[in-house]
Each structure stands twice: as C-alpha cells, then as structure tokens.
Amino acid sequence: MNLSEVKLVVTDMDGTLLNNNSEVSDRFFNQFEELKKRNIHFVAASGRQYQSILQKLDSIKNDISIIAENGGVMQHNNETNILLKLSSEDVLKSIKTLREITDCYIVLCGRKSAYIETTNADFISKFSEYYTAYTSVNDLTQVTDDDFLKIAVYHFESSEACILPHISDIEKEFQVTVSGQNWLDISHEDANKGYALKKLQKDMGISKNETMVFGDYNNDLQMLELAHFSYAMKNAHPNVKRVANFETKSNMEQGVETILENLIQSVKID
C-alpha cells in the first residue's frame, strides 16, 4: 500500500478519533505536527456541534478544517461557512412529527446554539458532551433568531429501532441519518459529510487517490466513498465496513493513530 501520495486526512470524531471517554490522545497531537511538516492537511468531520469540535481540538484549531453538523457547516482557512440549512417550515414540520414519538429527545441545532425543550437530567448529561453551546427553551418551534443546520434526535435504547421506523414521511424530504447507537440526524436533503468534503477537495485541488478518511457510523458513508484510503474502525457499523476499502483497530486501540504512524513514515519531509 503506497501512502506517499496522501495530502488530506479526514477523520470522524466519536467512535473514531475520540476514545470512549471522548478524549483525543496526546499521540495524535504529536502526529499532527508531523503531518504539518509533510504538508498533509487535517480535517475533523463530525455530527457534533462546531463549538464542541473546537473544544476538543483547541490547540490546533487554527491549522485544520472542520466539517460540523454532518456537513451543514464548514470551517476552512479560518473562515466558517454555512453550507446547507433547514428552513423554518422544515423545522416546524419535523418537530411536529418527532413529538409524536415516545421517549425521544429533540435537539434543534443552530449556528449560534443548540436548543432543547426537555428538562430530563439524564438526557442533558448525555447531550452536553456533544453540545457545548446550548440553550433551554420552553418550545422549540418558537426559536427563530438563528440558522438551523439540523435536528438531532436521541433515544436511550436505539435510534435505529425506536425512531427511524416512525419518520417515513420525513425521510422523503430530508437527509435522515442514523449517526450513532442513540442518535439520529435530520438535515437538508443534500447535507452530509461527503457533500462538504467534496467541496473541500475541489477547493484544495486534492483527488480521491490523495485522500485518507476514517469513520465508524452511517453518517460517514458518503465521505468514505471520496477516498481511496478509506478506513473503517474495528468498532464500526457493518455498513461502514462494507463501504470502506480498509479496516483499522478500534477507537480504544488508537486505530486512527496506528494508520497515521504508517502515513508519517511513508511521506518524506520536503
């Protein structure tokens, strides 16, 4: 396997670069400096809120690109652009449907803040790991002063089993993605990580054969297809393993760092 042509490294966060304690390893931050020396650009691509990704990668935030909210917003060259957003009508329609589902928790994801209308302490404890900027409101449908990037929905048992079967009407009009064991995302019909990555590749003049991507869940599928060096984590969803060209160790075994070590050894410093 010839890694010497790689110019762009893209990785998902949860279940991929982050361990199960939501931590980025010191090993990765050291490797990032080696990637910079080799002119290899790094992209963090996540369903997470933009502000949450910044917090996890604070020390390198000015030297990377960020794809957040599953492709709804992207930062590149220290400029942040909203790529695709939901209209107010889209939001109202989706929330009306979701409120009819038992035991699901709705997050309205805006550019300024995430918004929740529940007071359930167990959910807020889970939710606040992914959303560092959030606001509690009485009624999500009354929030208007923001740009809405997606609606995230949480279920303590399974988003795939307990939410997805009840939103067939939403699936016809929006991008619906099971983004984790407990999370499901509703976005603009064209919004996904691949949409944003394709734009970034075009802007940077980087090809599929020069791109390396890591992922673990269904919201990573489109961006994995844009890289020859596409890696599924050992802990990945079966769909991801079917799409990816290669597999690496789990996020708890530093699977991303293992491959980056091989990459660093394969690329000479100019």
C-alpha positions as CSV (number, residue, x, y, z in Angstrom):
1,M,0.0,0.0,0.0
2,N,1.5,3.3,-1.1
3,L,0.6,6.1,1.3
4,S,3.2,8.6,0.0
5,E,0.6,10.4,-2.2
6,V,-1.7,11.3,0.6
7,K,-2.3,15.1,1.0
8,L,-5.6,15.1,3.0
9,V,-6.5,13.2,6.2
10,V,-10.2,13.3,7.3
11,T,-11.5,11.7,10.4
12,D,-14.8,11.4,12.2
13,M,-14.7,12.2,15.9
14,D,-16.9,10.0,18.2
15,G,-16.1,6.3,17.9
16,T,-13.1,7.1,15.6
17,L,-10.6,9.7,16.7
18,L,-12.1,10.0,20.2
19,N,-11.8,7.2,22.7
20,N,-14.8,6.1,24.7
21,N,-14.1,8.8,27.3
22,S,-14.4,11.4,24.4
23,E,-10.7,12.2,24.6
24,V,-8.2,12.9,21.9
25,S,-4.9,11.2,22.5
26,D,-1.6,13.0,23.1
27,R,-0.2,10.7,20.4
28,F,-2.5,12.2,17.8
29,F,-1.5,15.8,18.7
30,N,2.2,14.8,18.3
31,Q,1.4,13.1,14.9
32,F,-0.5,16.2,13.8
33,E,2.8,18.2,14.0
34,E,4.4,15.6,11.8
35,L,1.6,15.8,9.3
36,K,2.0,19.6,9.1
37,K,5.7,19.1,8.4
38,R,4.7,17.0,5.4
39,N,2.1,19.4,4.1
40,I,-0.7,17.0,4.8
41,H,-3.9,18.8,5.7
42,F,-6.1,17.6,8.5
43,V,-10.0,17.7,8.7
44,A,-12.2,16.9,11.6
45,A,-15.6,15.8,10.3
46,S,-18.4,15.1,12.7
47,G,-22.1,15.2,13.5
48,R,-21.0,17.2,16.6
49,Q,-21.7,20.9,17.0
50,Y,-19.0,23.2,15.6
51,Q,-18.2,24.6,19.0
52,S,-17.8,21.2,20.5
53,I,-15.3,20.1,17.9
54,L,-13.3,23.3,18.5
55,Q,-13.2,22.5,22.2
56,K,-11.8,19.0,21.5
57,L,-9.1,20.3,19.1
58,D,-8.5,23.7,20.6
59,S,-4.7,23.7,20.4
60,I,-4.7,23.0,16.6
61,K,-8.0,24.7,15.6
62,N,-6.3,27.4,13.5
63,D,-4.4,24.9,11.4
64,I,-7.2,22.5,10.5
65,S,-10.5,22.4,8.6
66,I,-13.7,21.4,10.4
67,I,-16.9,19.8,8.9
68,A,-19.6,20.0,11.6
69,E,-23.3,19.1,12.0
70,N,-22.9,16.3,9.4
71,G,-21.9,18.7,6.6
72,G,-24.1,21.6,7.5
73,V,-21.3,24.0,8.3
74,M,-17.6,24.0,7.4
75,Q,-14.5,26.0,8.5
76,H,-11.6,26.3,6.2
77,N,-8.8,28.8,6.2
78,N,-10.3,30.2,9.4
79,E,-13.5,31.1,7.6
80,T,-16.7,29.5,8.7
81,N,-19.5,29.0,6.1
82,I,-23.0,27.5,6.4
83,L,-23.3,25.1,3.5
84,L,-26.9,23.9,3.8
85,K,-29.6,24.7,6.3
86,L,-33.2,23.9,7.1
87,S,-36.0,26.4,6.6
88,S,-38.3,27.4,9.4
89,E,-41.1,25.4,7.7
90,D,-38.7,22.3,7.6
91,V,-38.1,22.7,11.3
92,L,-41.8,23.0,12.3
93,K,-42.8,20.0,10.2
94,S,-40.1,17.8,11.6
95,I,-40.6,18.8,15.2
96,K,-44.3,18.1,14.9
97,T,-43.6,14.5,13.7
98,L,-40.9,13.9,16.3
99,R,-43.0,15.0,19.2
100,E,-45.4,12.0,18.5
101,I,-42.6,9.5,19.1
102,T,-42.4,8.1,22.7
103,D,-39.2,8.8,24.7
104,C,-37.2,10.7,22.1
105,Y,-35.4,13.9,22.8
106,I,-35.1,16.6,20.2
107,V,-32.2,19.0,19.7
108,L,-32.6,21.9,17.3
109,C,-29.1,22.6,16.1
110,G,-28.5,26.3,15.2
111,R,-25.4,28.1,14.1
112,K,-25.3,30.1,17.4
113,S,-26.5,27.5,19.8
114,A,-28.3,24.2,20.1
115,Y,-31.8,24.3,21.7
116,I,-33.6,21.8,23.8
117,E,-37.0,21.9,25.4
118,T,-36.7,18.9,27.8
119,T,-35.6,19.1,31.5
120,N,-34.7,15.4,31.7
121,A,-31.4,15.4,33.7
122,D,-30.2,12.1,32.3
123,F,-30.6,13.3,28.7
124,I,-29.0,16.6,29.4
125,S,-26.0,14.8,30.9
126,K,-25.5,12.8,27.7
127,F,-26.4,15.7,25.4
128,S,-24.0,18.2,26.9
129,E,-21.0,16.1,25.9
130,Y,-21.7,16.8,22.3
131,Y,-23.1,20.4,22.5
132,T,-21.0,22.9,24.5
133,A,-23.2,25.9,23.4
134,Y,-26.9,25.2,24.2
135,T,-30.0,27.0,25.4
136,S,-33.0,25.5,27.2
137,V,-36.3,26.9,25.9
138,N,-40.0,26.2,26.6
139,D,-40.9,25.5,22.9
140,L,-38.5,24.7,20.1
141,T,-41.0,25.9,17.5
142,Q,-40.7,29.4,18.9
143,V,-37.0,29.7,18.2
144,T,-36.4,31.9,15.2
145,D,-33.3,34.0,15.6
146,D,-30.7,31.5,14.2
147,D,-29.7,29.5,11.2
148,F,-30.8,25.9,11.6
149,L,-28.3,23.3,10.5
150,K,-30.0,20.1,11.5
151,I,-32.3,18.4,14.1
152,A,-30.7,15.7,16.2
153,V,-32.9,13.2,18.0
154,Y,-31.8,10.9,20.9
155,H,-33.3,7.7,22.2
156,F,-31.8,5.9,25.2
157,E,-32.3,2.4,23.6
158,S,-31.7,2.7,19.9
159,S,-32.2,5.5,17.3
160,E,-32.4,2.9,14.5
161,A,-35.0,0.8,16.2
162,C,-37.1,3.3,18.1
163,I,-37.0,6.5,16.0
164,L,-36.3,5.6,12.3
165,P,-39.4,3.4,11.7
166,H,-41.7,6.4,12.7
167,I,-40.4,9.0,10.4
168,S,-41.0,7.7,6.9
169,D,-42.6,11.0,5.8
170,I,-39.5,12.9,6.9
171,E,-37.2,10.6,5.1
172,K,-38.9,11.5,1.8
173,E,-37.9,15.2,2.1
174,F,-34.8,15.4,4.2
175,Q,-31.5,13.7,4.7
176,V,-32.1,11.3,7.6
177,T,-29.0,9.6,9.1
178,V,-28.6,7.2,11.9
179,S,-25.4,8.8,13.3
180,G,-24.9,6.6,16.4
181,Q,-26.4,4.0,18.6
182,N,-28.6,6.6,20.2
183,W,-28.6,9.5,17.7
184,L,-30.5,10.2,14.5
185,D,-30.0,13.4,12.5
186,I,-32.4,15.2,10.1
187,S,-30.8,17.7,7.7
188,H,-31.2,19.4,4.4
189,E,-31.7,16.7,1.7
190,D,-28.2,17.4,0.3
191,A,-26.4,17.7,3.6
192,N,-23.8,15.1,4.6
193,K,-20.1,14.9,5.4
194,G,-19.4,13.9,1.8
195,Y,-21.1,17.0,0.4
196,A,-18.7,19.2,2.4
197,L,-15.6,17.1,1.8
198,K,-16.2,17.1,-2.0
199,K,-16.3,20.9,-1.9
200,L,-13.1,21.0,0.2
201,Q,-11.3,18.6,-2.2
202,K,-12.3,20.8,-5.1
203,D,-11.2,24.0,-3.4
204,M,-7.8,22.4,-2.5
205,G,-7.3,20.6,-5.7
206,I,-6.9,17.2,-4.0
207,S,-8.1,14.0,-5.6
208,K,-9.7,10.8,-4.2
209,N,-6.4,9.0,-4.5
210,E,-4.7,11.7,-2.3
211,T,-7.4,11.5,0.4
212,M,-7.5,9.3,3.6
213,V,-10.7,9.0,5.6
214,F,-11.6,7.3,8.8
215,G,-15.2,6.6,10.1
216,D,-17.3,4.3,12.2
217,Y,-21.0,5.0,11.6
218,N,-23.6,5.6,8.8
219,N,-23.1,9.4,8.7
220,D,-19.5,8.7,7.5
221,L,-20.6,6.6,4.4
222,Q,-20.6,9.4,1.8
223,M,-17.2,10.8,2.8
224,L,-15.6,7.3,2.9
225,E,-16.6,6.9,-0.8
226,L,-14.5,10.0,-1.6
227,A,-11.2,8.5,-0.5
228,H,-9.1,5.6,-1.9
229,F,-7.6,5.2,1.6
230,S,-10.9,4.8,3.4
231,Y,-10.7,3.1,6.8
232,A,-13.5,1.5,8.9
233,M,-12.8,1.3,12.6
234,K,-12.9,-2.2,14.1
235,N,-15.8,-1.0,16.1
236,A,-17.6,0.3,13.0
237,H,-21.2,-0.3,11.9
238,P,-21.4,-3.2,9.3
239,N,-22.5,-0.7,6.6
240,V,-19.2,1.2,7.1
241,K,-17.1,-1.9,6.9
242,R,-18.8,-2.8,3.6
243,V,-18.0,0.7,2.1
244,A,-14.5,1.2,3.3
245,N,-11.5,-0.2,1.4
246,F,-9.5,-1.0,4.6
247,E,-10.0,-1.6,8.3
248,T,-8.0,-0.5,11.3
249,K,-8.1,-1.1,15.0
250,S,-10.9,0.3,17.2
251,N,-11.0,3.8,18.6
252,M,-10.0,2.4,22.0
253,E,-6.9,0.8,20.4
254,Q,-5.9,4.1,18.6
255,G,-6.8,2.8,15.2
256,V,-6.5,6.2,13.6
257,E,-3.1,6.8,15.2
258,T,-1.9,3.4,14.0
259,I,-2.5,4.3,10.4
260,L,-1.2,7.8,10.8
261,E,2.1,6.4,12.1
262,N,2.4,4.4,8.8
263,L,1.5,7.5,6.8
264,I,4.1,9.6,8.5
265,Q,6.8,7.0,7.9
266,S,5.8,6.8,4.2
267,V,5.9,10.5,3.4
268,K,9.3,12.3,3.3
269,I,9.6,15.9,4.6
270,D,10.1,18.3,1.8
